[in-house]
Amino acid sequence: MSEPHGHGTAERGETGDDVETDNRLRKKERRIARIVRLGLPFLRLLASTWRIREVNRAPSQRLRDGGKPVIFTLWHGEMLALLWNHRGEGITVLISEHGDGEIIARVAEALGFRTVRGSTSRGAGRALLGMSRTVQGGGDVAFTPDGPRGPARKFAPGALIVAQRTGAPVITLAVSPSRSWRLKSWDRFVIPRPFARIRIAYGDPVYLDVPSPREAAEQVERFGDLMERTGAAARA
């Protein structure tokens, strides 16, 4: 026996909405999978030609070798060479849940990173709690303090709050390639060209000896200056 006409129409309307949503999600997933599938081999091939020189890595590496976790900070637009240089080290990276965050997360995970999803502007409390727990468990973490949407090269306080909560030092990072492509994105994302010489500079470990997260957040201008000084060391 057939269903009453009105009831069947309502069900078809609901099913149509669900199907449309599922189609959008499947289309997005296929796009992400395709980009990662094609992009990873390209990155591995490209990066194999880079000539990387590290500047002042020893102080932070001594801490890591001694089992003391650190908090890396890097500008969003400079992450590609750093993802490659630190591949396979098990560092946990904070990556946004919107935009192209899923693509970056999958590339990072394929290179041996762990990820916490969220940002200091969206889902901040959960994200910072996850990063704090990682550090308290002995793991190194990395923040892009100007991500995920900018303004570019403006230091947001999330990494400093985690540093204050955990007692771990902040290590500023900067990248300077001899030649590169720059995307027309908000962060002017840097892709070093084939056979580029890349200098990666590491700041000295900096501890936040302040009693509260609020006071830690007030240090953003100081750490923005430290990021710029590290950038100058990379360019020297």
C-alpha positions as CSV (number, residue, x, y, z in Angstrom):
1,M,0.0,0.0,0.0
2,S,1.4,3.4,-0.9
3,E,2.1,6.1,1.7
4,P,-0.3,9.1,2.0
5,H,0.8,11.8,-0.6
6,G,1.5,14.6,1.9
7,H,3.7,12.5,4.1
8,G,5.7,11.2,1.2
9,T,6.4,14.7,-0.1
10,A,7.8,15.8,3.3
11,E,10.1,12.8,3.4
12,R,11.3,13.4,-0.1
13,G,12.1,17.1,0.8
14,E,14.1,16.0,3.8
15,T,15.9,13.3,1.9
16,G,16.7,15.8,-0.9
17,D,18.4,18.2,1.6
18,D,20.4,15.4,3.1
19,V,21.5,14.2,-0.3
20,E,22.6,17.7,-1.3
21,T,24.6,18.1,1.9
22,D,26.2,14.7,1.4
23,N,27.1,15.6,-2.1
24,R,28.8,18.8,-1.0
25,L,30.8,16.9,1.6
26,R,31.8,14.2,-0.8
27,K,32.9,16.8,-3.4
28,K,34.9,18.7,-0.7
29,E,36.5,15.4,0.4
30,R,37.4,14.4,-3.1
31,R,39.0,17.9,-3.7
32,I,41.1,17.6,-0.5
33,A,42.2,14.0,-1.3
34,R,43.2,15.0,-4.8
35,I,45.2,18.0,-3.7
36,V,47.0,16.0,-1.0
37,R,47.6,13.0,-3.4
38,L,49.2,15.2,-6.0
39,G,50.8,17.7,-3.7
40,L,52.7,15.3,-1.5
41,P,54.9,13.8,-4.2
42,F,55.5,17.2,-5.6
43,L,56.6,18.5,-2.2
44,R,58.9,15.5,-1.6
45,L,60.5,16.0,-5.1
46,L,60.8,19.8,-4.7
47,A,62.2,19.6,-1.1
48,S,64.8,17.0,-2.0
49,T,66.5,19.7,-4.1
50,W,66.6,22.3,-1.3
51,R,69.9,23.1,0.5
52,I,69.0,24.0,4.1
53,R,71.3,25.7,6.6
54,E,70.2,25.9,10.2
55,V,71.2,28.9,12.3
56,N,71.3,28.6,16.2
57,R,69.4,25.4,16.4
58,A,71.7,23.9,19.2
59,P,70.1,25.7,22.2
60,S,66.6,24.4,21.5
61,Q,67.8,21.0,20.4
62,R,69.7,20.5,23.7
63,L,66.4,21.0,25.5
64,R,64.6,18.5,23.2
65,D,67.4,15.9,23.5
66,G,67.1,16.2,27.3
67,G,63.4,15.4,27.1
68,K,62.3,19.0,27.8
69,P,59.4,20.1,25.6
70,V,59.5,23.4,23.7
71,I,57.0,25.6,22.0
72,F,57.9,26.6,18.4
73,T,56.4,29.7,16.8
74,L,56.6,30.5,13.1
75,W,54.7,32.7,10.7
76,H,52.0,31.0,8.7
77,G,53.5,31.9,5.4
78,E,56.8,30.3,6.2
79,M,55.6,26.9,7.3
80,L,56.3,24.8,4.2
81,A,60.1,24.6,4.6
82,L,59.7,24.1,8.3
83,L,57.3,21.2,7.9
84,W,59.9,19.6,5.7
85,N,62.9,20.3,7.9
86,H,61.2,18.9,11.0
87,R,59.4,16.0,9.3
88,G,59.3,12.8,11.3
89,E,59.9,14.4,14.7
90,G,56.4,14.0,16.1
91,I,55.8,17.7,16.8
92,T,52.2,18.6,17.4
93,V,51.0,21.5,15.2
94,L,47.9,23.6,15.9
95,I,45.9,23.8,12.6
96,S,42.7,25.5,12.0
97,E,39.4,23.7,11.3
98,H,38.3,26.0,8.4
99,G,39.5,27.0,5.0
100,D,42.4,24.9,3.8
101,G,43.3,23.7,7.3
102,E,42.3,20.1,6.4
103,I,44.8,20.1,3.5
104,I,47.6,21.4,5.7
105,A,46.7,18.9,8.4
106,R,46.8,15.9,6.1
107,V,50.2,17.0,4.6
108,A,51.6,17.6,8.1
109,E,50.4,14.2,9.3
110,A,51.9,12.5,6.2
111,L,55.2,14.1,7.1
112,G,55.1,12.7,10.7
113,F,53.5,15.5,12.6
114,R,50.6,15.3,15.1
115,T,47.8,17.8,14.9
116,V,45.4,19.6,17.2
117,R,42.5,21.2,15.4
118,G,41.3,24.7,16.2
119,S,42.8,28.1,16.4
120,T,43.3,31.0,18.8
121,S,40.2,32.7,17.3
122,R,37.9,29.7,16.8
123,G,37.6,26.9,19.4
124,A,40.4,28.6,21.3
125,G,39.8,27.1,24.7
126,R,39.7,23.6,23.4
127,A,42.7,24.1,21.1
128,L,44.9,25.6,23.8
129,L,43.9,22.9,26.3
130,G,45.0,20.3,23.8
131,M,48.3,21.9,23.2
132,S,48.9,22.4,26.9
133,R,48.2,18.7,27.6
134,T,50.7,17.8,24.8
135,V,53.4,19.9,26.4
136,Q,52.6,18.6,29.9
137,G,52.9,15.1,28.5
138,G,56.5,15.9,27.2
139,G,55.7,16.7,23.6
140,D,56.9,19.6,21.5
141,V,54.3,21.8,19.9
142,A,54.2,24.5,17.1
143,F,52.0,27.5,16.7
144,T,51.5,29.9,13.8
145,P,50.7,33.0,15.9
146,D,49.4,35.0,12.9
147,G,47.2,32.2,11.6
148,P,44.7,31.1,10.4
149,R,43.5,34.3,8.9
150,G,46.0,37.0,9.9
151,P,46.8,39.8,10.0
152,A,50.0,38.4,8.6
153,R,53.0,38.6,11.0
154,K,51.0,39.9,13.9
155,F,51.6,37.8,17.0
156,A,48.5,36.4,18.7
157,P,48.8,35.2,22.3
158,G,47.9,31.5,22.2
159,A,51.5,30.2,22.3
160,L,52.3,32.5,25.2
161,I,49.3,31.3,27.2
162,V,50.5,27.7,26.7
163,A,54.0,28.7,27.7
164,Q,52.8,30.3,30.9
165,R,50.6,27.3,31.8
166,T,53.3,24.7,31.2
167,G,56.6,26.4,31.9
168,A,58.0,25.4,28.5
169,P,60.1,27.8,26.6
170,V,59.1,29.5,23.4
171,I,61.5,29.1,20.4
172,T,60.9,31.6,17.5
173,L,61.6,30.3,14.0
174,A,62.1,32.1,10.7
175,V,62.8,31.0,7.1
176,S,64.7,32.8,4.3
177,P,65.0,31.1,0.9
178,S,67.3,32.4,-1.8
179,R,64.5,32.3,-4.3
180,S,60.8,31.4,-4.0
181,W,57.3,31.6,-5.2
182,R,54.9,33.6,-3.1
183,L,51.2,32.9,-3.3
184,K,48.6,35.7,-3.5
185,S,47.2,34.7,-0.2
186,W,46.8,36.8,3.0
187,D,50.1,35.4,4.3
188,R,52.0,35.5,1.1
189,F,52.7,31.8,1.5
190,V,56.3,31.0,0.6
191,I,57.2,28.0,-1.6
192,P,61.0,27.8,-2.1
193,R,62.0,27.2,-5.7
194,P,64.0,24.1,-6.9
195,F,67.6,24.1,-5.6
196,A,66.9,27.1,-3.4
197,R,69.3,27.8,-0.5
198,I,67.2,28.1,2.7
199,R,68.4,29.5,6.0
200,I,66.3,28.5,9.0
201,A,67.0,30.6,12.1
202,Y,66.1,29.5,15.7
203,G,65.7,32.0,18.5
204,D,67.1,31.3,21.9
205,P,64.7,29.6,24.4
206,V,62.5,32.3,26.1
207,Y,60.6,31.5,29.3
208,L,57.5,33.4,30.5
209,D,58.0,34.1,34.2
210,V,54.6,35.7,34.7
211,P,51.8,34.6,37.2
212,S,48.8,34.6,34.9
213,P,47.7,33.9,31.3
214,R,46.5,37.5,31.0
215,E,50.0,38.8,31.8
216,A,51.4,36.3,29.3
217,A,49.1,37.6,26.6
218,E,50.4,41.1,27.3
219,Q,53.8,40.0,26.0
220,V,52.7,39.7,22.3
221,E,54.5,42.8,21.2
222,R,57.8,41.6,22.7
223,F,57.4,38.3,21.0
224,G,56.5,39.9,17.7
225,D,59.8,41.8,18.0
226,L,61.6,38.5,18.7
227,M,60.1,36.9,15.6
228,E,61.4,39.9,13.5
229,R,64.8,39.5,15.0
230,T,64.8,35.8,14.2
231,G,63.8,36.7,10.7
232,A,66.7,39.1,10.4
233,A,69.0,36.3,11.5
234,A,67.6,34.1,8.8
235,R,68.2,36.7,6.2
236,A,71.7,37.6,7.3
